[in-house]
Amino acid sequence: MHRLSTRIFPVIILSFFCFFKTAVVKADDQPDMDLTPMKCELCHNPEQWFPLRTPMKFHHAETGFPLEGVHQTLKCVKCHEGKTTKEIHQFRVPGNTCYDCHTDVHQGDLGTNCERCHSPSGWNVVDKRRIHDETLFPLTGMHLAVDCDGCHNPAQGEKYTEAPVDCYGCHQQAYEQTTNPSHTAFDFGTRCDDCHFTPGWIPANANHVKFGLLLEGIHATMRCIDCHTSYAFTNPSCIQCHQPDYQRGHVDQEYIVSEQCADCHTTGEWGFHDHDQLYFPIFSGAHKGRWTTCFAECHLDKQDFSQFTCGLNGICHTHDKDRMDRRHQGEVGGYQYESNHCYHCHSSGRGGD
């Protein structure tokens, strides 16, 4: 009897040890009934715990937080943290907003509504133009291609809302280093948008309305350096640039024409083309190209432009007196070989009037 008991007892001990070991292994290898209220088969396969079921029977959208974009590629434990299996399977999260999980690189400067700029697809800003339209600095031209940190430098302690909205605030270095022409040497102002536009620094096109000279006609086709040899130019009057032209054609010993060029000329060209509509057609019709200067054929009295001659007295061969007398005497009542009489009938410049 003693021998039998000594043989059976080790067998009992060994059996108990094997059972206990198996129980421990199973307890460590799988969750117990109190681990989570969710059914295991929603995420796990019946054959093994890992990898997880694909696709899962569990639908994250039922939690009120549908997985979209990059969130779909994350492992569960990236959001549902825990030190033990049981803690992980409680599926606790700090909250359901971006701000609850993600570190705010803006340091609270832009609020907590991350979706205003970002989407689940990534951190890249979704629509910079729309966002900036809500600020004091709408994005246009080259600014649309600039990364946010090209203007906003939170890493250097700057706040997003404190970025400058004037050109010089960002482009001071470009202003100071420009040499053709030197903006500092010529004391240019720091309102860059007086000459430049957001599509690019070049071509520059100064808003001349601000300087009292609207660029029209020939002026609109000229280069800056054609007028601005020193860039210190501030006088917008015609005579400032056209003094040589004025001296060449309007000044002699007998008469000095007014320096108000715009009284006779337009920016289209030097010719006084309004003369055709206001007085007499000399730039169109039969008289186009048949005269040389205002004084040579028409305005012989240089002191009074209201006085004129119709090319009489041998000045214009087509208006020779003998020829005109033959054509008008006996046919035109009250005919006189005198310019005002000529104009009374031929104000349009046509001989058959």
MOFEN-V911653 format. One record per helix or strand of 2 or more residues. SS is the DSSP state (a for helix, b for strand). FROM is the first residue (numbers start at 0). TO is the last residue. If there is no record, write none. Layout:
ss from to
SS FROM TO
SS FROM TO
This chain:
ss from to
a 1 28
a 39 41
a 59 62
a 68 72
a 75 78
a 84 87
a 97 100
a 113 115
a 127 132
a 140 144
a 147 149
a 153 155
a 159 161
a 166 176
a 191 193
a 207 210
a 216 220
a 223 226
a 237 249
a 260 262
a 273 277
a 284 286
a 293 296
a 316 318
a 320 327
a 338 344
